[in-house]
Amino acid sequence: MKNMNQLMKQAKKMQEQLLKAQEELGSKTVEGSAGGGAVTVVVTGHKFVQSVSIKPEVVDSEDVEMLQDLILTAVNDAMKKADELSQKELGQFGKGLNLPF
């Protein structure tokens, strides 16, 4: 029974650490870009887009599709980096458990 109590304490401690790591992840940001920095997107670790920056020289009313492609590429780059950040920060909690984060 002593081992069970110890196991429960360890599980509770791990759960608290996981919740803290998840909370901290939301305050971290990553930046994705496209077109050599012509379009930049900042995303939190929780995958919320915080900002989109577009350099004026890429705004061309004759070529809206290019701007759309740059924005899409920058958002996807930022989301990929947010996934990598999440895996780095939370992956330690799922080692050996096959839990998706």
N, CA, C and O atoms as a Tinker XYZ file with bonds, in Angstrom:
   404  protein
     1  N      0.824000   -1.199000    0.000000    73     2
     2  CA     0.000000    0.000000    0.000000    64     1     3
     3  C      0.865000    1.258000    0.000000    63     2     4     5
     4  O      0.488000    2.283000   -0.568000    81     3
     5  N      2.021000    1.169000    0.638000    73     3     6
     6  CA     2.927000    2.305000    0.692000    64     5     7
     7  C      3.388000    2.686000   -0.719000    63     6     8     9
     8  O      3.498000    3.870000   -1.039000    81     7
     9  N      3.654000    1.693000   -1.551000    73     7    10
    10  CA     4.077000    1.946000   -2.919000    64     9    11
    11  C      2.978000    2.647000   -3.718000    63    10    12    13
    12  O      3.263000    3.506000   -4.553000    81    11
    13  N      1.740000    2.283000   -3.465000    73    11    14
    14  CA     0.612000    2.894000   -4.170000    64    13    15
    15  C      0.497000    4.369000   -3.799000    63    14    16    17
    16  O      0.272000    5.207000   -4.672000    81    15
    17  N      0.649000    4.697000   -2.521000    73    15    18
    18  CA     0.596000    6.092000   -2.080000    64    17    19
    19  C      1.733000    6.899000   -2.709000    63    18    20    21
    20  O      1.539000    8.038000   -3.132000    81    19
    21  N      2.906000    6.300000   -2.765000    73    19    22
    22  CA     4.051000    6.972000   -3.366000    64    21    23
    23  C      3.807000    7.198000   -4.862000    63    22    24    25
    24  O      4.133000    8.258000   -5.399000    81    23
    25  N      3.246000    6.214000   -5.511000    73    23    26
    26  CA     2.937000    6.318000   -6.933000    64    25    27
    27  C      1.903000    7.420000   -7.181000    63    26    28    29
    28  O      2.020000    8.176000   -8.145000    81    27
    29  N      0.910000    7.508000   -6.329000    73    27    30
    30  CA    -0.117000    8.548000   -6.463000    64    29    31
    31  C      0.487000    9.943000   -6.260000    63    30    32    33
    32  O      0.125000   10.882000   -6.969000    81    31
    33  N      1.401000   10.079000   -5.300000    73    31    34
    34  CA     2.070000   11.362000   -5.078000    64    33    35
    35  C      2.897000   11.754000   -6.300000    63    34    36    37
    36  O      2.905000   12.917000   -6.703000    81    35
    37  N      3.585000   10.790000   -6.881000    73    35    38
    38  CA     4.398000   11.053000   -8.062000    64    37    39
    39  C      3.512000   11.467000   -9.240000    63    38    40    41
    40  O      3.855000   12.379000   -9.993000    81    39
    41  N      2.380000   10.796000   -9.391000    73    39    42
    42  CA     1.457000   11.117000  -10.484000    64    41    43
    43  C      0.895000   12.531000  -10.305000    63    42    44    45
    44  O      0.777000   13.282000  -11.273000    81    43
    45  N      0.556000   12.883000   -9.084000    73    43    46
    46  CA     0.026000   14.225000   -8.816000    64    45    47
    47  C      1.091000   15.285000   -9.099000    63    46    48    49
    48  O      0.789000   16.328000   -9.679000    81    47
    49  N      2.320000   15.027000   -8.698000    73    47    50
    50  CA     3.412000   15.973000   -8.947000    64    49    51
    51  C      3.646000   16.138000  -10.447000    63    50    52    53
    52  O      3.856000   17.252000  -10.928000    81    51
    53  N      3.611000   15.042000  -11.174000    73    51    54
    54  CA     3.810000   15.094000  -12.620000    64    53    55
    55  C      2.669000   15.866000  -13.288000    63    54    56    57
    56  O      2.904000   16.632000  -14.223000    81    55
    57  N      1.457000   15.671000  -12.821000    73    55    58
    58  CA     0.308000   16.392000  -13.362000    64    57    59
    59  C      0.454000   17.895000  -13.121000    63    58    60    61
    60  O      0.155000   18.695000  -14.008000    81    59
    61  N      0.904000   18.277000  -11.947000    73    59    62
    62  CA     1.108000   19.693000  -11.640000    64    61    63
    63  C      2.190000   20.290000  -12.540000    63    62    64    65
    64  O      2.050000   21.413000  -13.024000    81    63
    65  N      3.266000   19.538000  -12.761000    73    63    66
    66  CA     4.345000   20.001000  -13.631000    64    65    67
    67  C      3.853000   20.155000  -15.072000    63    66    68    69
    68  O      4.215000   21.110000  -15.760000    81    67
    69  N      3.033000   19.219000  -15.517000    73    67    70
    70  CA     2.479000   19.275000  -16.867000    64    69    71
    71  C      1.584000   20.500000  -17.035000    63    70    72    73
    72  O      1.676000   21.199000  -18.044000    81    71
    73  N      0.722000   20.763000  -16.060000    73    71    74
    74  CA    -0.163000   21.924000  -16.129000    64    73    75
    75  C      0.637000   23.222000  -16.153000    63    74    76    77
    76  O      0.297000   24.151000  -16.885000    81    75
    77  N      1.690000   23.283000  -15.358000    73    75    78
    78  CA     2.542000   24.473000  -15.346000    64    77    79
    79  C      3.231000   24.645000  -16.699000    63    78    80    81
    80  O      3.301000   25.759000  -17.218000    81    79
    81  N      3.739000   23.559000  -17.272000    73    79    82
    82  CA     4.411000   23.622000  -18.573000    64    81    83
    83  C      3.440000   24.053000  -19.664000    63    82    84    85
    84  O      3.808000   24.828000  -20.546000    81    83
    85  N      2.199000   23.561000  -19.616000    73    83    86
    86  CA     1.193000   23.952000  -20.601000    64    85    87
    87  C      0.874000   25.439000  -20.480000    63    86    88    89
    88  O      0.712000   26.124000  -21.490000    81    87
    89  N      0.783000   25.935000  -19.259000    73    87    90
    90  CA     0.503000   27.345000  -19.035000    64    89    91
    91  C      1.650000   28.211000  -19.567000    63    90    92    93
    92  O      1.412000   29.223000  -20.226000    81    91
    93  N      2.878000   27.815000  -19.283000    73    91    94
    94  CA     4.045000   28.556000  -19.748000    64    93    95
    95  C      4.140000   28.543000  -21.270000    63    94    96    97
    96  O      4.604000   29.513000  -21.870000    81    95
    97  N      3.708000   27.465000  -21.889000    73    95    98
    98  CA     3.745000   27.348000  -23.344000    64    97    99
    99  C      2.911000   28.455000  -23.997000    63    98   100   101
   100  O      3.275000   28.963000  -25.057000    81    99
   101  N      1.818000   28.818000  -23.376000    73    99   102
   102  CA     0.954000   29.857000  -23.916000    64   101   103
   103  C      1.585000   31.236000  -23.919000    63   102   104   105
   104  O      1.178000   32.106000  -24.689000    81   103
   105  N      2.581000   31.444000  -23.062000    73   103   106
   106  CA     3.237000   32.747000  -23.014000    64   105   107
   107  C      4.460000   32.819000  -23.932000    63   106   108   109
   108  O      5.042000   33.889000  -24.106000    81   107
   109  N      4.844000   31.700000  -24.510000    73   107   110
   110  CA     5.977000   31.682000  -25.426000    64   109   111
   111  C      5.484000   31.908000  -26.851000    63   110   112   113
   112  O      4.363000   31.542000  -27.203000    81   111
   113  N      6.345000   32.517000  -27.662000    73   111   114
   114  CA     5.972000   32.777000  -29.047000    64   113   115
   115  C      7.038000   32.262000  -30.007000    63   114   116   117
   116  O      8.208000   32.113000  -29.654000    81   115
   117  N      6.596000   32.000000  -31.219000    73   115   118
   118  CA     7.483000   31.639000  -32.315000    64   117   119
   119  C      7.120000   32.527000  -33.493000    63   118   120   121
   120  O      6.016000   33.066000  -33.567000    81   119
   121  N      8.066000   32.670000  -34.411000    73   119   122
   122  CA     7.857000   33.537000  -35.563000    64   121   123
   123  C      8.066000   32.740000  -36.836000    63   122   124   125
   124  O      9.074000   32.052000  -36.995000    81   123
   125  N      7.115000   32.839000  -37.729000    73   123   126
   126  CA     7.238000   32.239000  -39.046000    64   125   127
   127  C      7.334000   33.349000  -40.078000    63   126   128   129
   128  O      6.785000   34.436000  -39.896000    81   127
   129  N      8.040000   33.059000  -41.164000    73   127   130
   130  CA     8.168000   34.106000  -42.174000    64   129   131
   131  C      8.199000   33.504000  -43.567000    63   130   132   133
   132  O      8.370000   32.299000  -43.748000    81   131
   133  N      8.030000   34.379000  -44.538000    73   131   134
   134  CA     8.083000   33.982000  -45.946000    64   133   135
   135  C      8.603000   35.158000  -46.752000    63   134   136   137
   136  O      8.527000   36.310000  -46.324000    81   135
   137  N      9.126000   34.849000  -47.913000    73   135   138
   138  CA     9.611000   35.903000  -48.798000    64   137   139
   139  C     10.782000   36.654000  -48.219000    63   138   140   141
   140  O     10.891000   37.869000  -48.386000    81   139
   141  N     11.678000   35.928000  -47.526000    73   139   142
   142  CA    12.834000   36.589000  -46.937000    64   141   143
   143  C     12.481000   37.600000  -45.871000    63   142   144   145
   144  O     13.187000   38.594000  -45.700000    81   143
   145  N     11.396000   37.364000  -45.150000    73   143   146
   146  CA    10.958000   38.275000  -44.100000    64   145   147
   147  C      9.950000   39.309000  -44.563000    63   146   148   149
   148  O      9.584000   40.208000  -43.805000    81   147
   149  N      9.499000   39.186000  -45.807000    73   147   150
   150  CA     8.503000   40.133000  -46.317000    64   149   151
   151  C      7.185000   40.002000  -45.566000    63   150   152   153
   152  O      6.479000   40.990000  -45.364000    81   151
   153  N      6.855000   38.785000  -45.155000    73   151   154
   154  CA     5.669000   38.528000  -44.343000    64   153   155
   155  C      6.126000   37.762000  -43.113000    63   154   156   157
   156  O      6.825000   36.755000  -43.221000    81   155
   157  N      5.727000   38.246000  -41.943000    73   155   158
   158  CA     6.109000   37.618000  -40.682000    64   157   159
   159  C      4.853000   37.404000  -39.842000    63   158   160   161
   160  O      3.996000   38.282000  -39.741000    81   159
   161  N      4.764000   36.220000  -39.244000    73   159   162
   162  CA     3.624000   35.875000  -38.399000    64   161   163
   163  C      4.153000   35.418000  -37.046000    63   162   164   165
   164  O      5.056000   34.584000  -36.983000    81   163
   165  N      3.599000   35.958000  -35.962000    73   163   166
   166  CA     3.969000   35.557000  -34.607000    64   165   167
   167  C      2.803000   34.754000  -34.025000    63   166   168   169
   168  O      1.652000   35.187000  -34.057000    81   167
   169  N      3.136000   33.567000  -33.492000    73   167   170
   170  CA     2.135000   32.640000  -32.963000    64   169   171
   171  C      2.572000   32.218000  -31.559000    63   170   172   173
   172  O      3.762000   32.038000  -31.300000    81   171
   173  N      1.598000   32.061000  -30.654000    73   171   174
   174  CA     1.916000   31.567000  -29.314000    64   173   175
   175  C      2.090000   30.054000  -29.347000    63   174   176   177
   176  O      1.761000   29.393000  -30.332000    81   175
   177  N      2.608000   29.531000  -28.261000    73   175   178
   178  CA     2.746000   28.087000  -28.132000    64   177   179
   179  C      1.417000   27.358000  -28.144000    63   178   180   181
   180  O      1.371000   26.145000  -28.350000    81   179
   181  N      0.331000   28.093000  -27.923000    73   179   182
   182  CA    -1.013000   27.510000  -27.999000    64   181   183
   183  C     -1.633000   27.692000  -29.379000    63   182   184   185
   184  O     -2.821000   27.433000  -29.571000    81   183
   185  N     -0.825000   28.137000  -30.336000    73   183   186
   186  CA    -1.221000   28.297000  -31.738000    64   185   187
   187  C     -2.245000   29.405000  -31.968000    63   186   188   189
   188  O     -3.129000   29.274000  -32.815000    81   187
   189  N     -2.125000   30.491000  -31.215000    73   187   190
   190  CA    -2.929000   31.672000  -31.462000    64   189   191
   191  C     -2.064000   32.675000  -32.203000    63   190   192   193
   192  O     -0.965000   33.004000  -31.755000    81   191
   193  N     -2.554000   33.159000  -33.332000    73   191   194
   194  CA    -1.804000   34.144000  -34.101000    64   193   195
   195  C     -1.871000   35.473000  -33.351000    63   194   196   197
   196  O     -2.955000   35.998000  -33.097000    81   195
   197  N     -0.700000   36.010000  -33.002000    73   195   198
   198  CA    -0.646000   37.278000  -32.283000    64   197   199
   199  C     -0.490000   38.461000  -33.219000    63   198   200   201
   200  O     -1.059000   39.527000  -32.986000    81   199
   201  N      0.284000   38.270000  -34.283000    73   199   202
   202  CA     0.470000   39.390000  -35.193000    64   201   203
   203  C      0.884000   38.913000  -36.579000    63   202   204   205
   204  O      1.447000   37.832000  -36.747000    81   203
   205  N      0.589000   39.747000  -37.557000    73   203   206
   206  CA     0.989000   39.531000  -38.937000    64   205   207
   207  C      1.609000   40.844000  -39.411000    63   206   208   209
   208  O      0.986000   41.903000  -39.326000    81   207
   209  N      2.837000   40.763000  -39.910000    73   207   210
   210  CA     3.512000   41.949000  -40.445000    64   209   211
   211  C      3.784000   41.742000  -41.923000    63   210   212   213
   212  O      4.282000   40.695000  -42.338000    81   211
   213  N      3.450000   42.755000  -42.714000    73   211   214
   214  CA     3.647000   42.693000  -44.163000    64   213   215
   215  C      4.420000   43.937000  -44.584000    63   214   216   217
   216  O      3.993000   45.064000  -44.333000    81   215
   217  N      5.550000   43.717000  -45.220000    73   215   218
   218  CA     6.328000   44.858000  -45.707000    64   217   219
   219  C      5.592000   45.482000  -46.897000    63   218   220   221
   220  O      5.089000   44.768000  -47.764000    81   219
   221  N      5.533000   46.801000  -46.932000    73   219   222
   222  CA     4.778000   47.501000  -47.983000    64   221   223
   223  C      5.188000   47.119000  -49.403000    63   222   224   225
   224  O      4.348000   47.120000  -50.302000    81   223
   225  N      6.445000   46.798000  -49.619000    73   223   226
   226  CA     6.892000   46.511000  -50.982000    64   225   227
   227  C      6.309000   45.229000  -51.572000    63   226   228   229
   228  O      6.397000   45.018000  -52.782000    81   227
   229  N      5.711000   44.364000  -50.734000    73   227   230
   230  CA     5.108000   43.147000  -51.287000    64   229   231
   231  C      3.615000   43.299000  -51.548000    63   230   232   233
   232  O      2.964000   42.373000  -52.032000    81   231
   233  N      3.083000   44.462000  -51.227000    73   231   234
   234  CA     1.664000   44.724000  -51.484000    64   233   235
   235  C      1.533000   45.280000  -52.907000    63   234   236   237
   236  O      1.912000   46.414000  -53.200000    81   235
   237  N      0.986000   44.440000  -53.761000    73   235   238
   238  CA     0.822000   44.806000  -55.177000    64   237   239
   239  C     -0.591000   44.421000  -55.591000    63   238   240   241
   240  O     -0.930000   43.238000  -55.634000    81   239
   241  N     -1.400000   45.404000  -55.892000    73   239   242
   242  CA    -2.797000   45.129000  -56.253000    64   241   243
   243  C     -2.906000   44.285000  -57.518000    63   242   244   245
   244  O     -3.948000   43.681000  -57.774000    81   243
   245  N     -1.849000   44.240000  -58.299000    73   243   246
   246  CA    -1.845000   43.431000  -59.525000    64   245   247
   247  C     -1.494000   41.968000  -59.244000    63   246   248   249
   248  O     -1.703000   41.100000  -60.092000    81   247
   249  N     -0.960000   41.703000  -58.051000    73   247   250
   250  CA    -0.523000   40.335000  -57.738000    64   249   251
   251  C     -0.939000   39.944000  -56.318000    63   250   252   253
   252  O     -0.093000   39.649000  -55.473000    81   251
   253  N     -2.225000   39.946000  -56.071000    73   251   254
   254  CA    -2.772000   39.597000  -54.761000    64   253   255
   255  C     -2.463000   38.140000  -54.410000    63   254   256   257
   256  O     -2.244000   37.824000  -53.241000    81   255
   257  N     -2.441000   37.258000  -55.397000    73   255   258
   258  CA    -2.171000   35.838000  -55.151000    64   257   259
   259  C     -0.801000   35.626000  -54.516000    63   258   260   261
   260  O     -0.658000   34.769000  -53.645000    81   259
   261  N      0.204000   36.386000  -54.932000    73   259   262
   262  CA     1.524000   36.236000  -54.344000    64   261   263
   263  C      1.486000   36.605000  -52.863000    63   262   264   265
   264  O      2.074000   35.902000  -52.041000    81   263
   265  N      0.817000   37.676000  -52.518000    73   263   266
   266  CA     0.708000   38.079000  -51.122000    64   265   267
   267  C     -0.039000   37.023000  -50.314000    63   266   268   269
   268  O      0.354000   36.711000  -49.190000    81   267
   269  N     -1.090000   36.483000  -50.865000    73   267   270
   270  CA    -1.830000   35.419000  -50.183000    64   269   271
   271  C     -0.926000   34.210000  -49.940000    63   270   272   273
   272  O     -0.955000   33.614000  -48.863000    81   271
   273  N     -0.127000   33.851000  -50.943000    73   271   274
   274  CA     0.796000   32.719000  -50.799000    64   273   275
   275  C      1.839000   32.986000  -49.718000    63   274   276   277
   276  O      2.168000   32.096000  -48.934000    81   275
   277  N      2.354000   34.207000  -49.677000    73   275   278
   278  CA     3.340000   34.561000  -48.655000    64   277   279
   279  C      2.742000   34.471000  -47.260000    63   278   280   281
   280  O      3.379000   33.956000  -46.341000    81   279
   281  N      1.521000   34.968000  -47.097000    73   279   282
   282  CA     0.861000   34.906000  -45.789000    64   281   283
   283  C      0.624000   33.458000  -45.385000    63   282   284   285
   284  O      0.889000   33.076000  -44.245000    81   283
   285  N      0.131000   32.662000  -46.308000    73   283   286
   286  CA    -0.120000   31.247000  -46.031000    64   285   287
   287  C      1.169000   30.537000  -45.628000    63   286   288   289
   288  O      1.183000   29.772000  -44.664000    81   287
   289  N      2.235000   30.787000  -46.355000    73   287   290
   290  CA     3.518000   30.152000  -46.061000    64   289   291
   291  C      4.035000   30.584000  -44.689000    63   290   292   293
   292  O      4.534000   29.757000  -43.926000    81   291
   293  N      3.920000   31.864000  -44.374000    73   291   294
   294  CA     4.383000   32.359000  -43.077000    64   293   295
   295  C      3.575000   31.771000  -41.927000    63   294   296   297
   296  O      4.138000   31.404000  -40.896000    81   295
   297  N      2.253000   31.678000  -42.098000    73   295   298
   298  CA     1.402000   31.086000  -41.048000    64   297   299
   299  C      1.759000   29.613000  -40.856000    63   298   300   301
   300  O      1.898000   29.156000  -39.722000    81   299
   301  N      1.906000   28.878000  -41.937000    73   299   302
   302  CA     2.263000   27.463000  -41.819000    64   301   303
   303  C      3.629000   27.273000  -41.179000    63   302   304   305
   304  O      3.824000   26.340000  -40.399000    81   303
   305  N      4.577000   28.147000  -41.499000    73   303   306
   306  CA     5.898000   28.088000  -40.891000    64   305   307
   307  C      5.805000   28.328000  -39.384000    63   306   308   309
   308  O      6.439000   27.622000  -38.600000    81   307
   309  N      5.021000   29.317000  -38.985000    73   307   310
   310  CA     4.853000   29.621000  -37.567000    64   309   311
   311  C      4.159000   28.473000  -36.833000    63   310   312   313
   312  O      4.546000   28.132000  -35.715000    81   311
   313  N      3.143000   27.878000  -37.448000    73   311   314
   314  CA     2.432000   26.765000  -36.815000    64   313   315
   315  C      3.348000   25.557000  -36.648000    63   314   316   317
   316  O      3.291000   24.868000  -35.629000    81   315
   317  N      4.190000   25.300000  -37.642000    73   315   318
   318  CA     5.151000   24.195000  -37.545000    64   317   319
   319  C      6.104000   24.443000  -36.375000    63   318   320   321
   320  O      6.408000   23.527000  -35.610000    81   319
   321  N      6.567000   25.671000  -36.245000    73   319   322
   322  CA     7.466000   26.014000  -35.142000    64   321   323
   323  C      6.747000   25.922000  -33.798000    63   322   324   325
   324  O      7.362000   25.546000  -32.800000    81   323
   325  N      5.463000   26.256000  -33.755000    73   323   326
   326  CA     4.680000   26.124000  -32.519000    64   325   327
   327  C      4.550000   24.650000  -32.138000    63   326   328   329
   328  O      4.622000   24.302000  -30.960000    81   327
   329  N      4.357000   23.787000  -33.134000    73   327   330
   330  CA     4.312000   22.341000  -32.866000    64   329   331
   331  C      5.640000   21.852000  -32.302000    63   330   332   333
   332  O      5.672000   21.073000  -31.350000    81   331
   333  N      6.731000   22.316000  -32.895000    73   331   334
   334  CA     8.061000   21.920000  -32.425000    64   333   335
   335  C      8.304000   22.402000  -30.997000    63   334   336   337
   336  O      8.866000   21.673000  -30.180000    81   335
   337  N      7.880000   23.634000  -30.697000    73   335   338
   338  CA     8.012000   24.173000  -29.348000    64   337   339
   339  C      7.198000   23.345000  -28.362000    63   338   340   341
   340  O      7.678000   23.016000  -27.278000    81   339
   341  N      5.981000   23.012000  -28.735000    73   339   342
   342  CA     5.117000   22.213000  -27.879000    64   341   343
   343  C      5.729000   20.844000  -27.610000    63   342   344   345
   344  O      5.720000   20.365000  -26.476000    81   343
   345  N      6.256000   20.223000  -28.647000    73   343   346
   346  CA     6.883000   18.912000  -28.482000    64   345   347
   347  C      8.095000   19.013000  -27.565000    63   346   348   349
   348  O      8.316000   18.150000  -26.716000    81   347
   349  N      8.869000   20.064000  -27.742000    73   347   350
   350  CA    10.059000   20.263000  -26.911000    64   349   351
   351  C      9.669000   20.464000  -25.446000    63   350   352   353
   352  O     10.270000   19.875000  -24.547000    81   351
   353  N      8.662000   21.298000  -25.220000    73   351   354
   354  CA     8.269000   21.647000  -23.859000    64   353   355
   355  C      7.453000   20.561000  -23.163000    63   354   356   357
   356  O      7.614000   20.334000  -21.964000    81   355
   357  N      6.579000   19.891000  -23.910000    73   355   358
   358  CA     5.657000   18.935000  -23.290000    64   357   359
   359  C      6.017000   17.478000  -23.579000    63   358   360   361
   360  O      5.497000   16.574000  -22.926000    81   359
   361  N      6.880000   17.248000  -24.529000    73   359   362
   362  CA     7.215000   15.886000  -24.915000    64   361   363
   363  C      7.798000   15.056000  -23.793000    63   362   364   365
   364  O      7.620000   13.839000  -23.758000    81   363
   365  N      8.491000   15.704000  -22.877000    73   363   366
   366  CA     9.094000   14.992000  -21.756000    64   365   367
   367  C      8.049000   14.301000  -20.878000    63   366   368   369
   368  O      8.351000   13.311000  -20.213000    81   367
   369  N      6.832000   14.821000  -20.877000    73   367   370
   370  CA     5.786000   14.245000  -20.037000    64   369   371
   371  C      5.160000   12.993000  -20.651000    63   370   372   373
   372  O      4.514000   12.214000  -19.951000    81   371
   373  N      5.347000   12.802000  -21.943000    73   371   374
   374  CA     4.716000   11.671000  -22.611000    64   373   375
   375  C      5.686000   10.590000  -23.038000    63   374   376   377
   376  O      5.295000    9.633000  -23.706000    81   375
   377  N      6.956000   10.731000  -22.658000    73   375   378
   378  CA     7.945000    9.727000  -23.056000    64   377   379
   379  C      7.519000    8.337000  -22.595000    63   378   380   381
   380  O      7.256000    8.106000  -21.415000    81   379
   381  N      7.460000    7.441000  -23.535000    73   379   382
   382  CA     7.104000    6.066000  -23.240000    64   381   383
   383  C      5.612000    5.828000  -23.111000    63   382   384   385
   384  O      5.187000    4.689000  -22.915000    81   383
   385  N      4.806000    6.878000  -23.218000    73   383   386
   386  CA     3.364000    6.720000  -23.054000    64   385   387
   387  C      2.597000    6.839000  -24.365000    63   386   388   389
   388  O      1.399000    6.556000  -24.403000    81   387
   389  N      3.265000    7.252000  -25.438000    73   387   390
   390  CA     2.626000    7.449000  -26.758000    64   389   391
   391  C      1.442000    8.396000  -26.689000    63   390   392   393
   392  O      0.386000    8.130000  -27.263000    81   391
   393  N      1.630000    9.516000  -25.975000    73   391   394
   394  CA     0.579000   10.514000  -25.863000    64   393   395
   395  C      0.812000   11.609000  -26.892000    63   394   396   397
   396  O      1.926000   12.122000  -26.998000    81   395
   397  N     -0.217000   11.981000  -27.657000    73   395   398
   398  CA    -0.040000   13.078000  -28.622000    64   397   399
   399  C     -0.116000   14.435000  -27.939000    63   398   400   401
   400  O     -0.996000   14.663000  -27.109000    81   399
   401  N      0.795000   15.335000  -28.279000    73   399   402
   402  CA     0.754000   16.706000  -27.738000    64   401   403
   403  C      0.685000   17.660000  -28.874000    63   402   404
   404  O      0.642000   18.871000  -28.660000    81   403
